[in-house]
Amino acid sequence: MCRRRHVRTVYNHGFTHPEEEVNCYGTNCIFSPNHPKDCTGERCKTKCWQYHTYPQQYVVNKDHDCPQCAAARR
């Protein structure tokens, strides 16, 4: 099933990236690009995923300055 992902990178301060969609490429997920166009109605509602789960959340910790802060110090 397709899901959303939230990523936050922490340097000496935090930077939250825009939410992104992670595609599953399955045929039984309505959010997938591989979901058949003719799969609609009640059959689709009982057979296919109709919702996103909770978003994946990642925090990436870096031991150095962010690129903007590093460029400003030069």
CHARMM-style PDB file with segment names, atoms N, HN, CA, C and O in Angstrom:
ATOM      1  N   MET     1       0.837  -1.169   0.000  1.00  0.00      PROA
ATOM      2  CA  MET     1       0.000   0.000   0.000  1.00  0.00      PROA
ATOM      3  C   MET     1       0.888   1.240   0.000  1.00  0.00      PROA
ATOM      4  O   MET     1       1.933   1.268   0.650  1.00  0.00      PROA
ATOM      5  N   CYS     2       0.466   2.245  -0.725  1.00  0.00      PROA
ATOM      6  HN  CYS     2      -0.382   2.222  -1.253  1.00  0.00      PROA
ATOM      7  CA  CYS     2       1.210   3.502  -0.787  1.00  0.00      PROA
ATOM      8  C   CYS     2       1.125   4.201   0.562  1.00  0.00      PROA
ATOM      9  O   CYS     2       0.139   4.061   1.287  1.00  0.00      PROA
ATOM     10  N   ARG     3       2.150   4.940   0.883  1.00  0.00      PROA
ATOM     11  HN  ARG     3       2.951   5.053   0.295  1.00  0.00      PROA
ATOM     12  CA  ARG     3       2.153   5.656   2.156  1.00  0.00      PROA
ATOM     13  C   ARG     3       2.841   7.000   2.015  1.00  0.00      PROA
ATOM     14  O   ARG     3       3.527   7.269   1.029  1.00  0.00      PROA
ATOM     15  N   ARG     4       2.645   7.825   3.006  1.00  0.00      PROA
ATOM     16  HN  ARG     4       2.087   7.606   3.807  1.00  0.00      PROA
ATOM     17  CA  ARG     4       3.293   9.128   3.057  1.00  0.00      PROA
ATOM     18  C   ARG     4       4.514   9.021   3.960  1.00  0.00      PROA
ATOM     19  O   ARG     4       4.575   8.161   4.840  1.00  0.00      PROA
ATOM     20  N   ARG     5       5.478   9.896   3.736  1.00  0.00      PROA
ATOM     21  HN  ARG     5       5.429  10.594   3.021  1.00  0.00      PROA
ATOM     22  CA  ARG     5       6.690   9.885   4.550  1.00  0.00      PROA
ATOM     23  C   ARG     5       7.036  11.315   4.961  1.00  0.00      PROA
ATOM     24  O   ARG     5       7.030  12.234   4.142  1.00  0.00      PROA
ATOM     25  N   HSD     6       7.334  11.478   6.244  1.00  0.00      PROA
ATOM     26  HN  HSD     6       7.339  10.731   6.909  1.00  0.00      PROA
ATOM     27  CA  HSD     6       7.808  12.754   6.783  1.00  0.00      PROA
ATOM     28  C   HSD     6       9.270  12.552   7.190  1.00  0.00      PROA
ATOM     29  O   HSD     6       9.592  11.621   7.929  1.00  0.00      PROA
ATOM     30  N   VAL     7      10.147  13.428   6.703  1.00  0.00      PROA
ATOM     31  HN  VAL     7       9.885  14.184   6.103  1.00  0.00      PROA
ATOM     32  CA  VAL     7      11.563  13.342   7.043  1.00  0.00      PROA
ATOM     33  C   VAL     7      11.980  14.662   7.660  1.00  0.00      PROA
ATOM     34  O   VAL     7      11.652  15.728   7.139  1.00  0.00      PROA
ATOM     35  N   ARG     8      12.698  14.594   8.763  1.00  0.00      PROA
ATOM     36  HN  ARG     8      12.964  13.728   9.186  1.00  0.00      PROA
ATOM     37  CA  ARG     8      13.252  15.773   9.426  1.00  0.00      PROA
ATOM     38  C   ARG     8      14.738  15.548   9.605  1.00  0.00      PROA
ATOM     39  O   ARG     8      15.151  14.550  10.196  1.00  0.00      PROA
ATOM     40  N   THR     9      15.544  16.465   9.100  1.00  0.00      PROA
ATOM     41  HN  THR     9      15.209  17.276   8.620  1.00  0.00      PROA
ATOM     42  CA  THR     9      16.996  16.395   9.246  1.00  0.00      PROA
ATOM     43  C   THR     9      17.406  17.385  10.322  1.00  0.00      PROA
ATOM     44  O   THR     9      17.031  18.557  10.273  1.00  0.00      PROA
ATOM     45  N   VAL    10      18.176  16.914  11.292  1.00  0.00      PROA
ATOM     46  HN  VAL    10      18.480  15.962  11.332  1.00  0.00      PROA
ATOM     47  CA  VAL    10      18.623  17.768  12.394  1.00  0.00      PROA
ATOM     48  C   VAL    10      20.122  17.970  12.272  1.00  0.00      PROA
ATOM     49  O   VAL    10      20.900  17.026  12.414  1.00  0.00      PROA
ATOM     50  N   TYR    11      20.525  19.211  12.006  1.00  0.00      PROA
ATOM     51  HN  TYR    11      19.893  19.978  11.890  1.00  0.00      PROA
ATOM     52  CA  TYR    11      21.931  19.620  11.999  1.00  0.00      PROA
ATOM     53  C   TYR    11      22.154  20.299  13.350  1.00  0.00      PROA
ATOM     54  O   TYR    11      21.900  19.699  14.395  1.00  0.00      PROA
ATOM     55  N   ASN    12      22.629  21.549  13.334  1.00  0.00      PROA
ATOM     56  HN  ASN    12      22.835  22.036  12.486  1.00  0.00      PROA
ATOM     57  CA  ASN    12      22.655  22.334  14.568  1.00  0.00      PROA
ATOM     58  C   ASN    12      21.269  22.941  14.814  1.00  0.00      PROA
ATOM     59  O   ASN    12      21.034  23.550  15.858  1.00  0.00      PROA
ATOM     60  N   HSD    13      20.375  22.779  13.875  1.00  0.00      PROA
ATOM     61  HN  HSD    13      20.566  22.284  13.028  1.00  0.00      PROA
ATOM     62  CA  HSD    13      18.954  23.130  13.982  1.00  0.00      PROA
ATOM     63  C   HSD    13      18.195  22.167  13.075  1.00  0.00      PROA
ATOM     64  O   HSD    13      18.805  21.464  12.270  1.00  0.00      PROA
ATOM     65  N   GLY    14      16.888  22.132  13.197  1.00  0.00      PROA
ATOM     66  HN  GLY    14      16.392  22.704  13.851  1.00  0.00      PROA
ATOM     67  CA  GLY    14      16.100  21.162  12.437  1.00  0.00      PROA
ATOM     68  C   GLY    14      15.572  21.710  11.128  1.00  0.00      PROA
ATOM     69  O   GLY    14      15.301  22.905  11.007  1.00  0.00      PROA
ATOM     70  N   PHE    15      15.428  20.838  10.156  1.00  0.00      PROA
ATOM     71  HN  PHE    15      15.648  19.867  10.254  1.00  0.00      PROA
ATOM     72  CA  PHE    15      14.862  21.181   8.861  1.00  0.00      PROA
ATOM     73  C   PHE    15      13.872  20.086   8.488  1.00  0.00      PROA
ATOM     74  O   PHE    15      14.253  18.925   8.336  1.00  0.00      PROA
ATOM     75  N   THR    16      12.598  20.455   8.339  1.00  0.00      PROA
ATOM     76  HN  THR    16      12.288  21.398   8.462  1.00  0.00      PROA
ATOM     77  CA  THR    16      11.558  19.496   7.981  1.00  0.00      PROA
ATOM     78  C   THR    16      11.351  19.524   6.479  1.00  0.00      PROA
ATOM     79  O   THR    16      11.066  20.576   5.906  1.00  0.00      PROA
ATOM     80  N   HSD    17      11.492  18.379   5.843  1.00  0.00      PROA
ATOM     81  HN  HSD    17      11.723  17.525   6.308  1.00  0.00      PROA
ATOM     82  CA  HSD    17      11.309  18.262   4.397  1.00  0.00      PROA
ATOM     83  C   HSD    17       9.814  18.169   4.088  1.00  0.00      PROA
ATOM     84  O   HSD    17       9.031  17.758   4.944  1.00  0.00      PROA
ATOM     85  N   PRO    18       9.416  18.545   2.876  1.00  0.00      PROA
ATOM     86  CA  PRO    18       8.005  18.394   2.496  1.00  0.00      PROA
ATOM     87  C   PRO    18       7.585  16.922   2.529  1.00  0.00      PROA
ATOM     88  O   PRO    18       8.391  16.028   2.271  1.00  0.00      PROA
ATOM     89  N   GLU    19       6.338  16.692   2.844  1.00  0.00      PROA
ATOM     90  HN  GLU    19       5.683  17.418   3.053  1.00  0.00      PROA
ATOM     91  CA  GLU    19       5.814  15.334   2.860  1.00  0.00      PROA
ATOM     92  C   GLU    19       5.936  14.736   1.459  1.00  0.00      PROA
ATOM     93  O   GLU    19       5.698  15.413   0.458  1.00  0.00      PROA
ATOM     94  N   GLU    20       6.307  13.467   1.407  1.00  0.00      PROA
ATOM     95  HN  GLU    20       6.500  12.917   2.220  1.00  0.00      PROA
ATOM     96  CA  GLU    20       6.422  12.816   0.106  1.00  0.00      PROA
ATOM     97  C   GLU    20       5.589  11.547   0.073  1.00  0.00      PROA
ATOM     98  O   GLU    20       5.332  10.932   1.107  1.00  0.00      PROA
ATOM     99  N   GLU    21       5.176  11.168  -1.112  1.00  0.00      PROA
ATOM    100  HN  GLU    21       5.386  11.667  -1.952  1.00  0.00      PROA
ATOM    101  CA  GLU    21       4.399   9.954  -1.330  1.00  0.00      PROA
ATOM    102  C   GLU    21       5.362   8.834  -1.733  1.00  0.00      PROA
ATOM    103  O   GLU    21       6.191   9.010  -2.626  1.00  0.00      PROA
ATOM    104  N   VAL    22       5.246   7.690  -1.071  1.00  0.00      PROA
ATOM    105  HN  VAL    22       4.573   7.547  -0.346  1.00  0.00      PROA
ATOM    106  CA  VAL    22       6.046   6.516  -1.416  1.00  0.00      PROA
ATOM    107  C   VAL    22       5.099   5.522  -2.080  1.00  0.00      PROA
ATOM    108  O   VAL    22       4.200   4.983  -1.435  1.00  0.00      PROA
ATOM    109  N   ASN    23       5.308   5.285  -3.370  1.00  0.00      PROA
ATOM    110  HN  ASN    23       6.039   5.722  -3.894  1.00  0.00      PROA
ATOM    111  CA  ASN    23       4.419   4.406  -4.129  1.00  0.00      PROA
ATOM    112  C   ASN    23       4.767   2.946  -3.909  1.00  0.00      PROA
ATOM    113  O   ASN    23       5.940   2.582  -3.821  1.00  0.00      PROA
ATOM    114  N   CYS    24       3.743   2.116  -3.821  1.00  0.00      PROA
ATOM    115  HN  CYS    24       2.791   2.412  -3.893  1.00  0.00      PROA
ATOM    116  CA  CYS    24       3.934   0.672  -3.675  1.00  0.00      PROA
ATOM    117  C   CYS    24       3.914  -0.023  -5.032  1.00  0.00      PROA
ATOM    118  O   CYS    24       4.392  -1.151  -5.154  1.00  0.00      PROA
ATOM    119  N   TYR    25       3.372   0.628  -6.039  1.00  0.00      PROA
ATOM    120  HN  TYR    25       2.983   1.543  -5.940  1.00  0.00      PROA
ATOM    121  CA  TYR    25       3.253   0.090  -7.396  1.00  0.00      PROA
ATOM    122  C   TYR    25       2.421  -1.182  -7.454  1.00  0.00      PROA
ATOM    123  O   TYR    25       2.556  -1.969  -8.391  1.00  0.00      PROA
ATOM    124  N   GLY    26       1.563  -1.391  -6.463  1.00  0.00      PROA
ATOM    125  HN  GLY    26       1.453  -0.752  -5.702  1.00  0.00      PROA
ATOM    126  CA  GLY    26       0.664  -2.539  -6.468  1.00  0.00      PROA
ATOM    127  C   GLY    26      -0.586  -2.252  -7.287  1.00  0.00      PROA
ATOM    128  O   GLY    26      -0.931  -1.098  -7.538  1.00  0.00      PROA
ATOM    129  N   THR    27      -1.248  -3.307  -7.694  1.00  0.00      PROA
ATOM    130  HN  THR    27      -0.968  -4.245  -7.490  1.00  0.00      PROA
ATOM    131  CA  THR    27      -2.474  -3.135  -8.480  1.00  0.00      PROA
ATOM    132  C   THR    27      -3.708  -3.039  -7.599  1.00  0.00      PROA
ATOM    133  O   THR    27      -4.785  -2.693  -8.084  1.00  0.00      PROA
ATOM    134  N   ASN    28      -3.568  -3.343  -6.293  1.00  0.00      PROA
ATOM    135  HN  ASN    28      -2.693  -3.624  -5.898  1.00  0.00      PROA
ATOM    136  CA  ASN    28      -4.737  -3.315  -5.400  1.00  0.00      PROA
ATOM    137  C   ASN    28      -4.709  -2.120  -4.445  1.00  0.00      PROA
ATOM    138  O   ASN    28      -5.284  -2.187  -3.359  1.00  0.00      PROA
ATOM    139  N   CYS    29      -4.056  -1.046  -4.832  1.00  0.00      PROA
ATOM    140  HN  CYS    29      -3.588  -0.992  -5.715  1.00  0.00      PROA
ATOM    141  CA  CYS    29      -3.998   0.188  -4.030  1.00  0.00      PROA
ATOM    142  C   CYS    29      -4.475   1.334  -4.912  1.00  0.00      PROA
ATOM    143  O   CYS    29      -3.914   1.554  -5.985  1.00  0.00      PROA
ATOM    144  N   ILE    30      -5.499   2.068  -4.484  1.00  0.00      PROA
ATOM    145  HN  ILE    30      -5.955   1.890  -3.612  1.00  0.00      PROA
ATOM    146  CA  ILE    30      -6.064   3.122  -5.332  1.00  0.00      PROA
ATOM    147  C   ILE    30      -5.102   4.292  -5.543  1.00  0.00      PROA
ATOM    148  O   ILE    30      -5.297   5.076  -6.472  1.00  0.00      PROA
ATOM    149  N   PHE    31      -4.076   4.428  -4.712  1.00  0.00      PROA
ATOM    150  HN  PHE    31      -3.918   3.791  -3.958  1.00  0.00      PROA
ATOM    151  CA  PHE    31      -3.114   5.522  -4.847  1.00  0.00      PROA
ATOM    152  C   PHE    31      -1.948   5.161  -5.761  1.00  0.00      PROA
ATOM    153  O   PHE    31      -1.167   6.033  -6.141  1.00  0.00      PROA
ATOM    154  N   SER    32      -1.824   3.893  -6.115  1.00  0.00      PROA
ATOM    155  HN  SER    32      -2.459   3.185  -5.806  1.00  0.00      PROA
ATOM    156  CA  SER    32      -0.715   3.407  -6.928  1.00  0.00      PROA
ATOM    157  C   SER    32      -0.902   3.786  -8.390  1.00  0.00      PROA
ATOM    158  O   SER    32      -2.027   3.795  -8.890  1.00  0.00      PROA
ATOM    159  N   PRO    33       0.195   4.098  -9.082  1.00  0.00      PROA
ATOM    160  CA  PRO    33       0.076   4.356 -10.519  1.00  0.00      PROA
ATOM    161  C   PRO    33      -0.300   3.096 -11.308  1.00  0.00      PROA
ATOM    162  O   PRO    33      -0.719   3.201 -12.461  1.00  0.00      PROA
ATOM    163  N   ASN    34      -0.160   1.918 -10.713  1.00  0.00      PROA
ATOM    164  HN  ASN    34       0.181   1.833  -9.777  1.00  0.00      PROA
ATOM    165  CA  ASN    34      -0.498   0.660 -11.385  1.00  0.00      PROA
ATOM    166  C   ASN    34      -1.924   0.185 -11.110  1.00  0.00      PROA
ATOM    167  O   ASN    34      -2.312  -0.892 -11.561  1.00  0.00      PROA
ATOM    168  N   HSD    35      -2.706   0.973 -10.377  1.00  0.00      PROA
ATOM    169  HN  HSD    35      -2.391   1.848 -10.010  1.00  0.00      PROA
ATOM    170  CA  HSD    35      -4.091   0.592 -10.113  1.00  0.00      PROA
ATOM    171  C   HSD    35      -4.878   0.679 -11.414  1.00  0.00      PROA
ATOM    172  O   HSD    35      -4.849   1.718 -12.074  1.00  0.00      PROA
ATOM    173  N   PRO    36      -5.584  -0.388 -11.802  1.00  0.00      PROA
ATOM    174  CA  PRO    36      -6.318  -0.368 -13.077  1.00  0.00      PROA
ATOM    175  C   PRO    36      -7.393   0.714 -13.106  1.00  0.00      PROA
ATOM    176  O   PRO    36      -8.108   0.922 -12.126  1.00  0.00      PROA
ATOM    177  N   LYS    37      -7.496   1.394 -14.232  1.00  0.00      PROA
ATOM    178  HN  LYS    37      -6.915   1.226 -15.029  1.00  0.00      PROA
ATOM    179  CA  LYS    37      -8.484   2.473 -14.379  1.00  0.00      PROA
ATOM    180  C   LYS    37      -9.912   1.939 -14.358  1.00  0.00      PROA
ATOM    181  O   LYS    37     -10.838   2.655 -13.979  1.00  0.00      PROA
ATOM    182  N   ASP    38     -10.094   0.678 -14.766  1.00  0.00      PROA
ATOM    183  HN  ASP    38      -9.341   0.096 -15.074  1.00  0.00      PROA
ATOM    184  CA  ASP    38     -11.446   0.118 -14.801  1.00  0.00      PROA
ATOM    185  C   ASP    38     -11.863  -0.516 -13.470  1.00  0.00      PROA
ATOM    186  O   ASP    38     -12.963  -1.059 -13.368  1.00  0.00      PROA
ATOM    187  N   CYS    39     -11.013  -0.454 -12.468  1.00  0.00      PROA
ATOM    188  HN  CYS    39     -10.119  -0.012 -12.551  1.00  0.00      PROA
ATOM    189  CA  CYS    39     -11.340  -0.988 -11.134  1.00  0.00      PROA
ATOM    190  C   CYS    39     -12.052   0.120 -10.351  1.00  0.00      PROA
ATOM    191  O   CYS    39     -11.405   1.019  -9.813  1.00  0.00      PROA
ATOM    192  N   THR    40     -13.364   0.053 -10.293  1.00  0.00      PROA
ATOM    193  HN  THR    40     -13.890  -0.677 -10.731  1.00  0.00      PROA
ATOM    194  CA  THR    40     -14.163   1.095  -9.647  1.00  0.00      PROA
ATOM    195  C   THR    40     -15.325   0.459  -8.906  1.00  0.00      PROA
ATOM    196  O   THR    40     -15.543  -0.751  -8.963  1.00  0.00      PROA
ATOM    197  N   GLY    41     -16.048   1.294  -8.225  1.00  0.00      PROA
ATOM    198  HN  GLY    41     -15.871   2.277  -8.179  1.00  0.00      PROA
ATOM    199  CA  GLY    41     -17.285   0.868  -7.587  1.00  0.00      PROA
ATOM    200  C   GLY    41     -17.100  -0.031  -6.381  1.00  0.00      PROA
ATOM    201  O   GLY    41     -16.072   0.009  -5.706  1.00  0.00      PROA
ATOM    202  N   GLU    42     -18.101  -0.832  -6.126  1.00  0.00      PROA
ATOM    203  HN  GLU    42     -18.937  -0.865  -6.674  1.00  0.00      PROA
ATOM    204  CA  GLU    42     -18.135  -1.695  -4.939  1.00  0.00      PROA
ATOM    205  C   GLU    42     -17.027  -2.747  -4.962  1.00  0.00      PROA
ATOM    206  O   GLU    42     -16.448  -3.062  -3.923  1.00  0.00      PROA
ATOM    207  N   ARG    43     -16.733  -3.285  -6.136  1.00  0.00      PROA
ATOM    208  HN  ARG    43     -17.204  -3.028  -6.981  1.00  0.00      PROA
ATOM    209  CA  ARG    43     -15.667  -4.279  -6.258  1.00  0.00      PROA
ATOM    210  C   ARG    43     -14.324  -3.698  -5.817  1.00  0.00      PROA
ATOM    211  O   ARG    43     -13.559  -4.352  -5.108  1.00  0.00      PROA
ATOM    212  N   CYS    44     -14.050  -2.488  -6.236  1.00  0.00      PROA
ATOM    213  HN  CYS    44     -14.671  -1.957  -6.812  1.00  0.00      PROA
ATOM    214  CA  CYS    44     -12.800  -1.820  -5.864  1.00  0.00      PROA
ATOM    215  C   CYS    44     -12.768  -1.550  -4.356  1.00  0.00      PROA
ATOM    216  O   CYS    44     -11.731  -1.715  -3.714  1.00  0.00      PROA
ATOM    217  N   LYS    45     -13.892  -1.140  -3.805  1.00  0.00      PROA
ATOM    218  HN  LYS    45     -14.735  -1.005  -4.327  1.00  0.00      PROA
ATOM    219  CA  LYS    45     -13.943  -0.825  -2.371  1.00  0.00      PROA
ATOM    220  C   LYS    45     -13.681  -2.040  -1.493  1.00  0.00      PROA
ATOM    221  O   LYS    45     -13.128  -1.903  -0.402  1.00  0.00      PROA
ATOM    222  N   THR    46     -14.067  -3.219  -1.947  1.00  0.00      PROA
ATOM    223  HN  THR    46     -14.516  -3.330  -2.834  1.00  0.00      PROA
ATOM    224  CA  THR    46     -13.852  -4.421  -1.133  1.00  0.00      PROA
ATOM    225  C   THR    46     -12.509  -5.077  -1.420  1.00  0.00      PROA
ATOM    226  O   THR    46     -11.981  -5.782  -0.559  1.00  0.00      PROA
ATOM    227  N   LYS    47     -11.940  -4.865  -2.608  1.00  0.00      PROA
ATOM    228  HN  LYS    47     -12.369  -4.293  -3.307  1.00  0.00      PROA
ATOM    229  CA  LYS    47     -10.713  -5.542  -3.009  1.00  0.00      PROA
ATOM    230  C   LYS    47      -9.457  -4.698  -2.793  1.00  0.00      PROA
ATOM    231  O   LYS    47      -8.393  -5.250  -2.510  1.00  0.00      PROA
ATOM    232  N   CYS    48      -9.554  -3.394  -2.919  1.00  0.00      PROA
ATOM    233  HN  CYS    48     -10.418  -2.946  -3.149  1.00  0.00      PROA
ATOM    234  CA  CYS    48      -8.369  -2.530  -2.958  1.00  0.00      PROA
ATOM    235  C   CYS    48      -8.241  -1.656  -1.706  1.00  0.00      PROA
ATOM    236  O   CYS    48      -9.231  -1.339  -1.046  1.00  0.00      PROA
ATOM    237  N   TRP    49      -6.981  -1.271  -1.393  1.00  0.00      PROA
ATOM    238  HN  TRP    49      -6.176  -1.528  -1.928  1.00  0.00      PROA
ATOM    239  CA  TRP    49      -6.714  -0.347  -0.288  1.00  0.00      PROA
ATOM    240  C   TRP    49      -7.304   1.004  -0.631  1.00  0.00      PROA
ATOM    241  O   TRP    49      -7.077   1.520  -1.725  1.00  0.00      PROA
ATOM    242  N   GLN    50      -8.066   1.590   0.298  1.00  0.00      PROA
ATOM    243  HN  GLN    50      -8.251   1.170   1.187  1.00  0.00      PROA
ATOM    244  CA  GLN    50      -8.765   2.846   0.047  1.00  0.00      PROA
ATOM    245  C   GLN    50      -8.220   4.013   0.868  1.00  0.00      PROA
ATOM    246  O   GLN    50      -8.760   5.117   0.789  1.00  0.00      PROA
ATOM    247  N   TYR    51      -7.183   3.801   1.639  1.00  0.00      PROA
ATOM    248  HN  TYR    51      -6.744   2.905   1.703  1.00  0.00      PROA
ATOM    249  CA  TYR    51      -6.703   4.853   2.538  1.00  0.00      PROA
ATOM    250  C   TYR    51      -5.202   4.719   2.736  1.00  0.00      PROA
ATOM    251  O   TYR    51      -4.613   3.668   2.486  1.00  0.00      PROA
ATOM    252  N   HSD    52      -4.601   5.806   3.189  1.00  0.00      PROA
ATOM    253  HN  HSD    52      -5.080   6.660   3.392  1.00  0.00      PROA
ATOM    254  CA  HSD    52      -3.204   5.789   3.591  1.00  0.00      PROA
ATOM    255  C   HSD    52      -3.128   5.376   5.061  1.00  0.00      PROA
ATOM    256  O   HSD    52      -4.030   5.682   5.841  1.00  0.00      PROA
ATOM    257  N   THR    53      -2.070   4.693   5.432  1.00  0.00      PROA
ATOM    258  HN  THR    53      -1.338   4.444   4.798  1.00  0.00      PROA
ATOM    259  CA  THR    53      -1.836   4.427   6.852  1.00  0.00      PROA
ATOM    260  C   THR    53      -1.156   5.658   7.448  1.00  0.00      PROA
ATOM    261  O   THR    53      -0.944   6.653   6.754  1.00  0.00      PROA
ATOM    262  N   TYR    54      -0.821   5.589   8.715  1.00  0.00      PROA
ATOM    263  HN  TYR    54      -0.993   4.781   9.279  1.00  0.00      PROA
ATOM    264  CA  TYR    54      -0.096   6.705   9.328  1.00  0.00      PROA
ATOM    265  C   TYR    54       1.223   6.915   8.589  1.00  0.00      PROA
ATOM    266  O   TYR    54       1.847   5.949   8.149  1.00  0.00      PROA
ATOM    267  N   PRO    55       1.647   8.158   8.452  1.00  0.00      PROA
ATOM    268  CA  PRO    55       2.889   8.397   7.702  1.00  0.00      PROA
ATOM    269  C   PRO    55       4.111   7.849   8.427  1.00  0.00      PROA
ATOM    270  O   PRO    55       4.182   7.839   9.656  1.00  0.00      PROA
ATOM    271  N   GLN    56       5.066   7.396   7.628  1.00  0.00      PROA
ATOM    272  HN  GLN    56       5.008   7.404   6.629  1.00  0.00      PROA
ATOM    273  CA  GLN    56       6.355   7.012   8.183  1.00  0.00      PROA
ATOM    274  C   GLN    56       7.048   8.291   8.614  1.00  0.00      PROA
ATOM    275  O   GLN    56       6.971   9.304   7.919  1.00  0.00      PROA
ATOM    276  N   GLN    57       7.725   8.255   9.755  1.00  0.00      PROA
ATOM    277  HN  GLN    57       7.788   7.432  10.320  1.00  0.00      PROA
ATOM    278  CA  GLN    57       8.427   9.435  10.232  1.00  0.00      PROA
ATOM    279  C   GLN    57       9.874   9.079  10.500  1.00  0.00      PROA
ATOM    280  O   GLN    57      10.173   8.157  11.259  1.00  0.00      PROA
ATOM    281  N   TYR    58      10.769   9.824   9.865  1.00  0.00      PROA
ATOM    282  HN  TYR    58      10.525  10.573   9.249  1.00  0.00      PROA
ATOM    283  CA  TYR    58      12.195   9.602  10.012  1.00  0.00      PROA
ATOM    284  C   TYR    58      12.856  10.876  10.511  1.00  0.00      PROA
ATOM    285  O   TYR    58      12.520  11.973  10.064  1.00  0.00      PROA
ATOM    286  N   VAL    59      13.791  10.733  11.431  1.00  0.00      PROA
ATOM    287  HN  VAL    59      14.064   9.843  11.794  1.00  0.00      PROA
ATOM    288  CA  VAL    59      14.624  11.839  11.875  1.00  0.00      PROA
ATOM    289  C   VAL    59      16.061  11.440  11.593  1.00  0.00      PROA
ATOM    290  O   VAL    59      16.539  10.411  12.071  1.00  0.00      PROA
ATOM    291  N   VAL    60      16.748  12.269  10.807  1.00  0.00      PROA
ATOM    292  HN  VAL    60      16.360  13.105  10.418  1.00  0.00      PROA
ATOM    293  CA  VAL    60      18.132  12.016  10.441  1.00  0.00      PROA
ATOM    294  C   VAL    60      18.983  13.023  11.202  1.00  0.00      PROA
ATOM    295  O   VAL    60      18.827  14.230  11.013  1.00  0.00      PROA
ATOM    296  N   ASN    61      19.878  12.548  12.057  1.00  0.00      PROA
ATOM    297  HN  ASN    61      20.005  11.568  12.211  1.00  0.00      PROA
ATOM    298  CA  ASN    61      20.754  13.433  12.827  1.00  0.00      PROA
ATOM    299  C   ASN    61      22.112  13.534  12.143  1.00  0.00      PROA
ATOM    300  O   ASN    61      22.736  12.521  11.827  1.00  0.00      PROA
ATOM    301  N   LYS    62      22.565  14.772  11.917  1.00  0.00      PROA
ATOM    302  HN  LYS    62      22.058  15.595  12.174  1.00  0.00      PROA
ATOM    303  CA  LYS    62      23.853  15.031  11.277  1.00  0.00      PROA
ATOM    304  C   LYS    62      24.778  15.688  12.294  1.00  0.00      PROA
ATOM    305  O   LYS    62      24.327  16.482  13.120  1.00  0.00      PROA
ATOM    306  N   ASP    63      26.059  15.367  12.241  1.00  0.00      PROA
ATOM    307  HN  ASP    63      26.426  14.722  11.570  1.00  0.00      PROA
ATOM    308  CA  ASP    63      27.037  15.916  13.182  1.00  0.00      PROA
ATOM    309  C   ASP    63      27.753  17.145  12.632  1.00  0.00      PROA
ATOM    310  O   ASP    63      28.836  17.485  13.107  1.00  0.00      PROA
ATOM    311  N   HSD    64      27.181  17.804  11.661  1.00  0.00      PROA
ATOM    312  HN  HSD    64      26.300  17.527  11.275  1.00  0.00      PROA
ATOM    313  CA  HSD    64      27.810  18.985  11.082  1.00  0.00      PROA
ATOM    314  C   HSD    64      26.752  20.034  10.784  1.00  0.00      PROA
ATOM    315  O   HSD    64      25.557  19.802  10.966  1.00  0.00      PROA
ATOM    316  N   ASP    65      27.215  21.207  10.318  1.00  0.00      PROA
ATOM    317  HN  ASP    65      28.186  21.396  10.170  1.00  0.00      PROA
ATOM    318  CA  ASP    65      26.305  22.306  10.003  1.00  0.00      PROA
ATOM    319  C   ASP    65      25.490  21.994   8.755  1.00  0.00      PROA
ATOM    320  O   ASP    65      25.908  21.205   7.906  1.00  0.00      PROA
ATOM    321  N   CYS    66      24.336  22.615   8.655  1.00  0.00      PROA
ATOM    322  HN  CYS    66      23.997  23.255   9.344  1.00  0.00      PROA
ATOM    323  CA  CYS    66      23.519  22.466   7.452  1.00  0.00      PROA
ATOM    324  C   CYS    66      24.213  23.171   6.294  1.00  0.00      PROA
ATOM    325  O   CYS    66      25.067  24.026   6.529  1.00  0.00      PROA
ATOM    326  N   PRO    67      23.877  22.842   5.067  1.00  0.00      PROA
ATOM    327  CA  PRO    67      24.555  23.470   3.911  1.00  0.00      PROA
ATOM    328  C   PRO    67      24.447  25.002   3.884  1.00  0.00      PROA
ATOM    329  O   PRO    67      25.399  25.674   3.486  1.00  0.00      PROA
ATOM    330  N   GLN    68      23.302  25.565   4.301  1.00  0.00      PROA
ATOM    331  HN  GLN    68      22.529  25.020   4.625  1.00  0.00      PROA
ATOM    332  CA  GLN    68      23.158  27.016   4.295  1.00  0.00      PROA
ATOM    333  C   GLN    68      24.066  27.666   5.339  1.00  0.00      PROA
ATOM    334  O   GLN    68      24.698  28.684   5.056  1.00  0.00      PROA
ATOM    335  N   CYS    69      24.139  27.092   6.537  1.00  0.00      PROA
ATOM    336  HN  CYS    69      23.627  26.265   6.767  1.00  0.00      PROA
ATOM    337  CA  CYS    69      24.996  27.647   7.590  1.00  0.00      PROA
ATOM    338  C   CYS    69      26.481  27.512   7.203  1.00  0.00      PROA
ATOM    339  O   CYS    69      27.272  28.426   7.436  1.00  0.00      PROA
ATOM    340  N   ALA    70      26.846  26.377   6.618  1.00  0.00      PROA
ATOM    341  HN  ALA    70      26.204  25.634   6.428  1.00  0.00      PROA
ATOM    342  CA  ALA    70      28.233  26.174   6.186  1.00  0.00      PROA
ATOM    343  C   ALA    70      28.616  27.177   5.100  1.00  0.00      PROA
ATOM    344  O   ALA    70      29.731  27.698   5.123  1.00  0.00      PROA
ATOM    345  N   ALA    71      27.724  27.461   4.152  1.00  0.00      PROA
ATOM    346  HN  ALA    71      26.819  27.038   4.133  1.00  0.00      PROA
ATOM    347  CA  ALA    71      27.996  28.417   3.090  1.00  0.00      PROA
ATOM    348  C   ALA    71      28.080  29.838   3.647  1.00  0.00      PROA
ATOM    349  O   ALA    71      28.864  30.646   3.149  1.00  0.00      PROA
ATOM    350  N   ALA    72      27.290  30.153   4.662  1.00  0.00      PROA
ATOM    351  HN  ALA    72      26.653  29.497   5.066  1.00  0.00      PROA
ATOM    352  CA  ALA    72      27.301  31.508   5.250  1.00  0.00      PROA
ATOM    353  C   ALA    72      28.596  31.775   6.012  1.00  0.00      PROA
ATOM    354  O   ALA    72      29.015  32.927   6.122  1.00  0.00      PROA
ATOM    355  N   ARG    73      29.225  30.751   6.531  1.00  0.00      PROA
ATOM    356  HN  ARG    73      28.884  29.815   6.441  1.00  0.00      PROA
ATOM    357  CA  ARG    73      30.482  30.927   7.296  1.00  0.00      PROA
ATOM    358  C   ARG    73      31.689  31.097   6.392  1.00  0.00      PROA
ATOM    359  O   ARG    73      32.737  31.556   6.845  1.00  0.00      PROA
ATOM    360  N   ARG    74      31.562  30.740   5.135  1.00  0.00      PROA
ATOM    361  HN  ARG    74      30.710  30.367   4.767  1.00  0.00      PROA
ATOM    362  CA  ARG    74      32.702  30.845   4.208  1.00  0.00      PROA
ATOM    363  C   ARG    74      32.953  32.229   3.753  1.00  0.00      PROA
ATOM    364  OT1 ARG    74      33.877  32.465   2.974  1.00  0.00      PROA
TER     365      ARG     74
END
